[in-house]
């Protein structure tokens, strides 16, 4: 069975805004740590358009390949770890994120992400 976390990672890699919105609750408690910044939002549209498919993985970042995805669960808390290779004209970089989330009605309603940042 494919988890919401795996769907989330695959939607990022595909830059599929519709799939991201489908896996996130409209009102999602989103928090993330990336090198140098703490991100928060409670609006799925903002998370998708202004964070994930904006500065994180917008088209200006290069082509994304999902290299690994691992899922698990501790009680009601799910986890997903995923690694991307991001290729652009001038660089080939890796980025890894680890997320912990809860889901209700098959949609992620709370998610906390820690990101490695782009690594050469």
Helices and strands as residue ranges (DSSP letters): H 4-14, H 17-23, E 24-34, E 37-43, H 44-46, I 47-56, G 59-61, E 63-74, E 77-87, E 92-104, E 107-115
